[in-house]
């Protein structure tokens, strides 16, 4: 009887028995991949349409059309020599409280918050599974949301900047320097080129609707609710810290965009 019990104990404590009641990590990973593949297959047509729109119309055709209008304004002598008055630019001139100039601040931080948020958003589906979130994000779901709203945003952006011909906020867009700038890129402004080639460098027609802020707010919309879902509701301090981190990144990106004079 004792031998039999000892034998049972050895069997129960064996590695095979210990693993039998626990789903393997590989099985869990395969289920996640299967779910991702199913969602991607369901959304494949919409995703293809949105990314064709974004990759060609938003990044090539629309931007080149806006640039061609500015080129025409310069050639006709209608480009105003001054920038529009902008309180945001007035706040980001001179020296920062930390000792370096706002121009340096813009160069250092103009892209950093967006990159940090994008990397964090890509980690959220994995973190959701690890933290046991009831309905964790999926990469295909995030990708679908991103694609749809980037396409909508760039269409609205095009309507804004194609409907105006304003002096650009960047240095090369003012009349004192724009003529020389346009002479360097004038061959790229021909219709035969802007239908097929990449967007003009230093686009001066993109003024009212900031692409940096569009991307920033979209990433905040994707990342903030999912990040909060990782933390229990009773962890008040942690939730406030999450709000503070997202708010700080938003503020830094906004100030850096203005300091670098990417937009009004």
N, C-alpha and C positions, 0 to 999 in steps of 0.2 A: 504494500500500500504506500509506504513512504517512498520507495523507488519510483512508483508510478507518479506520485505527486511531484517528486523532484524532476522527473522527465517532463511533466506538463509545464513546470515552471521554466525549465530551460527552453522549451518550445515557445512559450508565451513571450519570453524575453529575447528571442532570436531577432536578428535584424529584419528578416523577412516578415515576421509577424508584426513587428513595430511599424513597418512601412505599409502594411496591408490596409490599415484603416485610415491612412492619410493620403489625400490626393497628391500625386507627384507634381513637382514644380513644372516638369515638362508637359504633363497633361493640362495643367492650368494655362501655361503659355500657349499651347496649341489651341485651346478653346478661345483664348483672346484673339489669336491670329484668325481663327475661323470666323469669329464675330466681325472682325475688321474687314475681312474679305467679303463677307455677305453685305455689309453696309456699303462698301465701295462699289460692289456690283450693282446694288440698287440705285446708287446715285451717279453712275458712270456717265450717263448722257448729260445730266445737268452740270457735273463737274467739268466735262470736256468743253461745253459751251461757255461756261464762265471763264475758264482759263484761256480759251482762244480769244475771248473778248478782252481779257486783261492783258495777255501777252502781246496781242497785235493792236487792237483798237486803242486801249488805254496807254500803253507804253510806246507805241510807234505812231499810229495814224493821228490820234487826237493831239498829242504833244507837238508833232510836226506841223499840224494845221495851225495851232496857236502860235508856234514859232514863226511860221510864214507870214502871219498877220503882223507880227512885230517887225519883221524884216521889211515889209511893205511900208509900215509907218516910218521907219528910219529912212528908207530910200526917198520917201516923199517929204522928209523934213518935218514930220508931225510928232516926233518923239519929244516929249517934254524933258527939259534938262534937269528937273528936280524929282526927288522921290516924293510920294505922298506923305503927308504928316502922319506919324504913327507913334502913339504913346508908348507902345511896347518897345520900339527901337530906342526911344528916348531913355527908357529905363535900363537899357543894355548897352550903354556907351560909357567910355572911360574905364575906370578901374573897379574891380569887384571889392567887397569888404575883405577878401582873402589875399589881396595884394597883386593878383594878376589881372590882366585886362579882360573885358567881356568878350573881345574878339578871340582871345586864347581859350576862354571858357567855351565859346561856341565850337571851336575846332576840336576841343578835347571831348565834349559831351554830346555833340549833336546826334550821333548815332548810338551811343552806348546804352541809354535806357531802353530803346527799342530792341536792341540785340539781347539785353538781359531778359526782358519780358518774353521775347520770342522763345528763347531757350527754356525759360521756366514753363511756358505753356506746353512745349513739347514734352516736358517731363510729367505733366499732370496726369495723363492716363495711367502711367506706370505707378505713380504715387497713390492714385486712387485705389488700385488693386492691392498695393502693399498695405495701405491703411484700412482696408476693409470698408471703403465707401460703398453704400448700397447700390448706387447707380453711377459707377465711375465714368469719366469721359472716355471717348474712343478717339483715336487719331483720325479716323475717317470722318467722324462727326465734327471734330474741330476743323478739319480741312474743308469740309463742305460749308460750314458756317463762314469761315474765312473767305472762301472763294466767292460765295454769293454776295456778301456785303462789300468786299473789295470791288467787285464788278459794279454794284450799285453806286458805291462811293465814287468810283472813277468816272462813271457816266455823269453824275451830278457835278463832279469837278470839271469835266469838260465843258458842260453848259455854262459854268461860272467863268472859266478863263477864256473861252472862245467868244463869249458875249462882251468882252471888255478889251480895250487896248490901253493899258496903263503903263506908266514908267515903272520898270522893274525895281525891286528892292535891292538886288545885287548890284555891285559896282559896275560891272560890264554892261548893265542894262540902261544906264543913264546916257543921255545924248552925247556927253563929252567923250565917252569911250565906246558907245554902241556902234558907231560907224565903222571903226577899225575892227571891232569884234565881228560885225556882220560881213565885212569883206573877207574875213578868214573862213567863214562857214557858209558864205552865200551859195556855193554850188550845192550844198546839202539842202537848201530851201526850195529847190526846184520840185515841181509836182512829181516828176518821174522818180525822184529820189525819196521824197517823204512818204510815198505809198509803200515803199519796200524796205527802206533802211531804218536803222535804229534811231531813237529820239535824238534831237539836237542836243549837243552838250551846252550846259548853261542856259537852259530854256528860260526865256524872259516872259513868256505868255502865261506862266503858271503862277498866279499871284494871290487870288482870293481864297482858294480852297487848298489848305495845306495838306500835302500828301503825308508829311511826317506825322501830323496830328491825327489824320485819318487812321493811319496804321497804329499809332499809339493807343487811341481810344478803342479800336477794335481789339487789340491785345488785352487791354484792361477789361473789356467786356467779356472776353473769353477766360481770362485768368483769375479775376477777383472772385466770382462766385464759386469756382471750382477749388480755389485755394482755401476759402472759408469752409468748404465742405470737409476738408481734411481735419479740421479742428472741432472738438466738441463744443456745443453752444455755451456750456458753462465756463469755458476758458476765455473769459472776457478780455483779459490783458492780451492774450495771443491774437485775438480777433482785432483788437484795436491796433496792435502792432502791424497786422497785415494791411489794414486800411492805411496806416501811416506810410508803410513801404510803397504801396502802389501810388499814394498821393505824392510822395517825394519824387518818385521816378517821373510822374506826369509833370510836376513842376519843373524839374531839371530839363526834361526834353523840350518843354515849351520855351523856357528862357534861352536854351542853347539854340533852338531854331531861330528865335528872334535875333540873338547875338550874332549868329552867322549870316543873318540877312537872307535866309532861304525864302521867307515869306513875310507878308505884312501881318 
